[in-house]
Every structure is written in structure tokens, then in C-alpha cells.
């Protein structure tokens, strides 16, 4: 169906212009739902506004033309200053890159856990008195991260120690093909970033990502070195922490070289239960919430192979898996699988 359009003389400046407009309307006949437009058309505007074509027909007034023309123009939003709160509460400072919040320890919300209490929950600082730990409080900063948010990347400057107050972190590396290998986990009461902090290059050697909503205290390298020099007991615990990381890395490499996938899965579950396990009436539950894909990245295997290895443990009742948490019911079975040649 072809739309007949009669153009008044005052619209077209010439016969060619009239033909051009008529061709434009004929090409758009499919957009008007096969309705024939009768009457005089004094102008037409084809405006793309949200993927829609607007056709203006005459109502006998030029005012309609100017009104529709203004309505088709994109609305210009008023510029707001950075950090402006749209809810009318004024300006708020934008969060720093890579963190949801950054505050000094003295600016914590009312009712938050005292920073000295968090420090005493760690192995590094747990043996010191509250009076000694109070020296660190002015140098502490709070940082929060959302789930799957990057904390730091390999090659970033190692300028602070992270103390976990809530949540969990994973240290990992990624191949050029996108395959991930998880090296270590950190949970509440752990410290993270100590290896890069004391390395001569003072750079991060792994990527670290939040596995859950995570809150950390951070302390810079220079204040930490001064504190450790004044408290040899904390220095000793820090050296033990770095040695523990080295032993875990050696064990992980040995497992990859000598164990099959089933043995690596068993070893990983036992190690996680030993570090993050909590006793239940039926066994030991791992506090960390782990997907099977995460477990596969931890043992450097494909998810399919890890699922096959887990199937045997689940079928025998040695392990159960619910709500992304593993529970070990028969550690002897896992020990046997780990030690098989």
C-alpha cells in the first residue's frame, strides 16, 4: 500500500524538492501500520529517538511543528560535580580506585569491631599487648571490596600489608589462554601481601581477588617495619608466616608433579579443612564457600576431571557438598587417596 501525500505549495521550494519528500514518505510506508495519511502535510521530520521514527502530520497549525521538533531533541542533563549525591544529600567523596571504601581506623562506624581486636586475632600480632598494638592504630586504613573485585594485580607496587577483618581473598595467576590457578586462600584473621612487601623488588607476584564481600585493615611498609623492629616477637611471627607460605607453595608444586587428580583433590580438601575447618557433629566443615570451578583452579585441573574425582568421595560418603561448602566425614579415606603412588 502506498501513502498518498499532498504537499502544499508553501512547503516545497520546487518540484524536485516535492518529489524528494514524497519518496521519503513512500519508503516509510511500513512504519505507519498501513494507514493512509490523508490531508495536507506541511512538514515532516524523521528523528531517531530510541530506535523510533516520528512522522508529523498537519493539524492546521505550525505550532505543532516547532513543538514536535523540540521534543525530538535529546534532553541535556545538568552536569553534576564529581561525588554529587543524587538523593539530595550534597557531595560525597568518590571511592578510591580498587576499593569501595577507604577510611582511617579512627573514622570507623559506631559499633564496628575495634582495630586492636582485629590485630589480636592474627597470628602475627596476636601475642602482643593492646598497649603495644595501639601504636599501629594511627597508621591503619580500612578498605572494603565487593565479591570478585580485584585487590591488586601482579606487578603492582607492594606498599602495604593487608589484615583480613571479614571475607576471604584468593591469590591466583592466569595463563594467556585464560586458565586460572589458585595458589592460596586468605580468610578472617589472616594477613596477605607479606611476600611482596618484603621482597627486594617490592612488587606483587600474584593477583589477589575478593571471594566475598571483604573488609581489610592495611598498614604501609615503613610504619610496619618500624613496628616490627621495636617488637621482635611480632617480627618472628612474620618470618614464620612467610615460611608457611613457602612450604605451602612447595607442597602444591610437589602435588602437581607426583599426584593424580584424585590425590590432588584429596590433598586440597585436607589442607583446607586443617586451616579453615570447623568441627560439626558429623565431621569437619570448611568455612570457605568454594565452587567446584574454584576447587579445580586450586588443583590445576579441569572442572570435568575434578567432578569425576569428587564423585567417588561423594558416593562413598567421605565428603559431602551443600551450599558451596565441603564437609569431610572420613578424613582417612582422603589420606589414603592422597598418599597413593
C-alpha positions as CSV (number, residue, x, y, z in Angstrom):
1,X,0.0,0.0,0.0
2,X,1.4,3.4,-1.0
3,X,0.7,6.6,1.0
4,X,-0.6,9.5,-1.0
5,X,0.7,12.7,0.4
6,X,-0.4,16.1,-0.9
7,X,2.1,18.8,-0.2
8,X,1.0,22.5,-0.1
9,X,2.8,24.9,-2.2
10,X,4.4,26.8,0.7
11,X,6.3,23.7,1.8
12,X,8.2,22.8,-1.3
13,X,10.6,25.2,-2.9
14,X,10.4,23.4,-6.2
15,X,9.1,20.4,-8.0
16,X,12.3,18.4,-7.2
17,X,12.0,19.1,-3.5
18,X,8.4,18.0,-3.5
19,X,9.3,14.7,-5.2
20,X,12.1,14.1,-2.8
21,X,9.8,14.4,0.2
22,X,7.2,12.2,-1.4
23,X,9.8,9.5,-1.9
24,X,10.8,9.7,1.7
25,X,7.2,9.1,2.9
26,X,6.8,6.3,0.5
27,X,9.9,4.5,1.8
28,X,8.4,4.7,5.3
29,X,5.0,3.3,4.5
30,X,5.8,0.2,6.6
31,X,6.3,2.3,9.7
32,X,2.7,3.7,9.8
33,X,1.0,0.4,10.0
34,X,-0.6,0.6,6.6
35,X,-2.7,3.6,7.5
36,X,-3.2,6.1,4.6
37,X,-2.5,9.6,5.6
38,X,-5.0,12.0,4.0
39,X,-4.9,15.7,4.3
40,X,-2.4,18.3,3.9
41,X,1.1,17.8,5.2
42,X,3.0,20.9,5.8
43,X,6.2,19.3,7.1
44,X,7.9,16.0,8.0
45,X,10.6,15.2,10.4
46,X,12.3,11.8,10.7
47,X,14.0,11.7,14.0
48,X,15.7,8.7,15.5
49,X,14.8,8.7,19.2
50,X,15.2,5.4,20.9
51,X,15.0,3.5,17.6
52,X,11.7,5.0,16.6
53,X,10.7,7.0,13.6
54,X,8.4,10.0,14.2
55,X,6.1,11.3,11.4
56,X,4.5,14.6,12.0
57,X,1.2,15.2,10.2
58,X,-0.5,18.6,9.9
59,X,-3.2,19.7,12.3
60,X,-3.5,23.0,10.7
61,X,-1.0,24.8,12.9
62,X,2.6,25.5,12.5
63,X,2.9,25.4,16.3
64,X,2.8,21.6,16.3
65,X,5.8,21.5,14.0
66,X,8.0,23.5,16.4
67,X,6.7,21.7,19.5
68,X,7.5,18.2,18.0
69,X,10.8,19.4,16.8
70,X,11.8,20.4,20.3
71,X,10.5,17.2,21.8
72,X,12.6,15.1,19.5
73,X,15.8,16.7,20.5
74,X,17.8,14.7,23.1
75,X,17.5,16.1,26.6
76,X,20.6,17.6,28.0
77,X,21.2,16.6,31.6
78,X,22.6,19.1,34.0
79,X,26.3,18.5,34.9
80,X,26.8,17.4,38.4
81,X,30.1,17.8,40.3
82,X,32.1,14.6,41.0
83,X,30.8,12.8,44.0
84,X,27.4,14.5,44.0
85,X,24.7,12.6,45.8
86,X,21.6,12.5,43.6
87,X,19.4,11.9,46.6
88,X,20.0,15.5,47.6
89,X,22.4,14.9,50.4
90,X,25.1,17.0,48.9
91,X,28.6,16.0,47.9
92,X,30.3,12.8,48.9
93,X,33.9,11.9,48.2
94,X,34.3,9.3,45.4
95,X,35.8,6.0,46.5
96,X,39.4,5.3,45.5
97,X,40.2,3.0,42.6
98,X,40.0,-0.7,43.5
99,X,38.2,-0.1,46.8
100,X,34.7,0.5,47.9
101,X,35.8,2.5,51.0
102,X,39.0,3.8,52.5
103,X,39.0,5.2,56.0
104,X,41.3,5.7,58.8
105,X,40.8,3.4,61.8
106,X,39.6,6.4,63.8
107,X,36.7,7.0,61.3
108,X,35.0,3.6,61.7
109,X,31.3,3.4,62.0
110,X,29.9,3.3,65.5
111,X,29.7,-0.3,66.7
112,X,32.4,-1.6,64.4
113,X,35.0,-4.0,65.7
114,X,37.9,-2.3,67.4
115,X,41.1,-2.4,65.2
116,X,43.1,-3.6,68.1
117,X,40.7,-6.6,68.5
118,X,41.2,-7.4,64.8
119,X,45.0,-7.2,65.1
120,X,44.9,-9.6,68.1
121,X,43.0,-12.2,66.1
122,X,46.0,-12.7,63.8
123,X,49.0,-15.0,64.3
124,X,51.4,-12.2,63.6
125,X,50.1,-9.7,66.2
126,X,48.1,-11.9,68.4
127,X,50.7,-12.2,71.2
128,X,51.2,-8.5,71.7
129,X,49.5,-6.4,74.3
130,X,46.7,-4.0,73.5
131,X,49.1,-1.1,74.5
132,X,51.7,-2.3,72.0
133,X,49.2,-2.7,69.2
134,X,47.8,0.8,69.9
135,X,51.0,2.1,68.2
136,X,49.7,0.7,64.9
137,X,46.2,2.2,65.1
138,X,47.1,5.7,63.7
139,X,48.7,4.0,60.6
140,X,45.8,1.7,59.8
141,X,43.4,2.2,57.0
142,X,40.2,0.3,56.3
143,X,39.5,-1.0,52.8
144,X,36.4,-2.9,51.6
145,X,36.0,-4.9,48.4
146,X,33.0,-6.4,46.7
147,X,32.8,-10.0,45.6
148,X,35.1,-10.7,42.6
149,X,36.7,-7.3,42.9
150,X,40.4,-7.1,42.3
151,X,42.5,-6.2,45.3
152,X,45.8,-6.0,43.4
153,X,47.3,-7.3,40.2
154,X,50.7,-9.0,39.6
155,X,53.3,-6.3,39.1
156,X,51.6,-3.7,41.3
157,X,53.7,-2.0,44.0
158,X,53.7,-3.9,47.2
159,X,53.3,-1.0,49.6
160,X,51.0,-2.3,52.3
161,X,50.2,-5.4,54.4
162,X,46.5,-6.5,54.4
163,X,44.9,-7.8,57.6
164,X,41.5,-9.5,57.0
165,X,38.7,-8.5,59.3
166,X,35.9,-10.1,57.2
167,X,35.5,-12.0,54.0
168,X,38.1,-14.0,52.0
169,X,40.8,-13.5,49.4
170,X,42.3,-15.7,46.8
171,X,45.8,-15.4,45.3
172,X,45.9,-16.7,41.8
173,X,47.6,-16.5,38.4
174,X,46.1,-16.6,35.0
175,X,47.6,-18.0,31.8
176,X,47.4,-16.3,28.4
177,X,44.6,-18.7,27.5
178,X,42.6,-17.5,30.5
179,X,43.1,-20.6,32.7
180,X,43.3,-19.8,36.4
181,X,45.4,-21.4,39.0
182,X,44.7,-20.6,42.7
183,X,47.8,-20.6,44.9
184,X,46.5,-19.7,48.3
185,X,43.4,-18.5,50.2
186,X,43.2,-15.9,53.0
187,X,40.3,-15.7,55.5
188,X,39.5,-13.8,58.7
189,X,42.5,-13.4,60.9
190,X,45.0,-13.9,58.1
191,X,47.5,-11.4,56.7
192,X,48.0,-11.0,53.0
193,X,50.7,-9.4,50.9
194,X,53.6,-10.1,53.2
195,X,55.7,-11.8,50.5
196,X,55.7,-8.9,48.0
197,X,56.1,-6.4,50.9
198,X,59.4,-7.9,52.0
199,X,60.7,-9.0,48.5
200,X,63.6,-6.9,47.2
201,X,61.6,-5.8,44.2
202,X,58.7,-4.7,46.4
203,X,56.1,-5.7,43.8
204,X,53.1,-8.1,43.8
205,X,53.9,-11.5,42.4
206,X,50.3,-12.8,42.2
207,X,46.9,-11.5,41.5
208,X,44.5,-11.2,44.5
209,X,40.7,-11.1,44.3
210,X,38.0,-10.9,46.9
211,X,35.9,-14.1,47.0
212,X,33.2,-12.5,49.1
213,X,32.4,-9.0,50.5
214,X,35.7,-8.3,52.3
215,X,36.9,-5.8,54.8
216,X,40.6,-5.3,55.4
217,X,42.9,-3.2,57.5
218,X,46.1,-2.1,55.7
219,X,49.3,-0.8,57.1
220,X,52.1,0.8,55.0
221,X,55.6,-0.8,54.7
222,X,57.5,1.8,56.6
223,X,55.3,2.0,59.7
224,X,55.2,-1.8,59.7
225,X,59.0,-2.1,59.5
226,X,59.4,0.4,62.4
227,X,56.9,-1.5,64.5
228,X,58.5,-4.9,63.9
229,X,61.9,-3.6,64.7
230,X,60.6,-2.5,68.1
231,X,58.7,-5.7,68.7
232,X,60.9,-8.8,67.9
233,X,58.2,-11.2,68.8
234,X,56.0,-9.9,66.1
235,X,59.0,-10.0,63.7
236,X,59.4,-13.7,64.5
237,X,55.8,-14.4,63.8
238,X,56.0,-12.6,60.5
239,X,59.0,-14.7,59.5
240,X,57.0,-17.8,60.4
241,X,54.2,-16.6,58.2
242,X,56.4,-16.1,55.2
243,X,58.0,-19.6,55.8
244,X,54.5,-21.1,55.9
245,X,53.7,-19.6,52.6
246,X,56.9,-21.0,51.1
247,X,56.1,-24.5,52.5
248,X,52.6,-24.4,51.0
249,X,54.0,-23.4,47.6
250,X,56.5,-26.3,47.8
251,X,53.7,-28.8,48.8
252,X,51.5,-27.5,46.0
253,X,54.2,-28.0,43.3
254,X,55.0,-31.5,44.7
255,X,51.4,-32.5,44.5
256,X,51.1,-31.3,40.9
257,X,54.2,-33.3,40.0
258,X,53.6,-36.6,41.9
259,X,49.8,-37.0,42.5
260,X,46.9,-37.7,40.1
261,X,43.9,-35.5,40.1
262,X,42.1,-37.6,42.7
263,X,45.0,-37.4,45.0
264,X,45.3,-33.6,44.5
265,X,41.6,-33.1,45.3
266,X,42.0,-35.1,48.5
267,X,45.1,-33.2,49.5
268,X,43.5,-29.8,48.8
269,X,40.4,-30.7,50.9
270,X,42.5,-31.9,53.8
271,X,44.7,-28.8,53.7
272,X,41.6,-26.5,53.6
273,X,40.0,-28.5,56.4
274,X,43.1,-28.2,58.5
275,X,43.3,-24.4,58.0
276,X,39.7,-23.3,57.7
277,X,37.8,-26.2,59.2
278,X,35.2,-26.1,61.9
279,X,34.0,-29.1,63.9
280,X,30.4,-30.3,63.3
281,X,28.5,-33.3,64.7
282,X,29.2,-35.2,61.5
283,X,32.7,-34.1,60.6
284,X,34.7,-31.0,59.7
285,X,33.2,-28.3,57.5
286,X,35.3,-26.0,55.5
287,X,34.3,-22.4,56.3
288,X,35.2,-21.1,52.8
289,X,32.4,-21.2,50.2
290,X,34.0,-22.9,47.2
291,X,32.5,-23.7,43.9
292,X,33.7,-26.8,42.0
293,X,35.3,-24.5,39.5
294,X,37.3,-22.9,42.3
295,X,38.4,-26.3,43.6
296,X,39.5,-27.1,40.0
297,X,41.6,-24.0,39.8
298,X,43.2,-24.9,43.2
299,X,44.4,-28.3,42.0
300,X,45.2,-27.1,38.4
301,X,42.8,-29.4,36.7
302,X,39.7,-29.1,34.5
303,X,36.4,-28.9,36.2
304,X,35.2,-32.1,34.5
305,X,38.2,-34.1,35.9
306,X,37.7,-32.6,39.3
307,X,34.0,-33.5,39.2
308,X,34.8,-37.1,38.4
309,X,37.3,-37.2,41.3
310,X,34.8,-35.8,43.7
311,X,32.1,-38.2,42.5
312,X,33.9,-41.1,44.2
313,X,34.3,-39.2,47.5
314,X,30.7,-38.1,47.5
315,X,29.3,-41.5,46.6
316,X,31.3,-43.2,49.4
317,X,30.2,-40.6,52.0
318,X,33.7,-39.4,52.7
319,X,32.8,-35.9,51.6
320,X,29.5,-34.0,51.3
321,X,28.8,-30.8,49.5
322,X,26.0,-28.4,50.2
323,X,25.5,-24.6,49.9
324,X,29.0,-24.4,48.3
325,X,30.6,-25.8,51.4
326,X,32.6,-29.1,51.7
327,X,32.3,-31.2,54.8
328,X,34.7,-34.1,55.4
329,X,33.2,-37.1,57.2
330,X,36.0,-39.6,56.6
331,X,39.5,-38.0,56.6
332,X,41.1,-41.4,56.5
333,X,39.7,-42.1,53.0
334,X,41.1,-38.8,51.8
335,X,44.5,-39.5,53.4
336,X,44.6,-42.8,51.6
337,X,43.8,-41.2,48.3
338,X,46.4,-38.5,48.8
339,X,49.2,-41.0,49.7
340,X,48.6,-43.4,46.8
341,X,51.6,-43.7,44.5
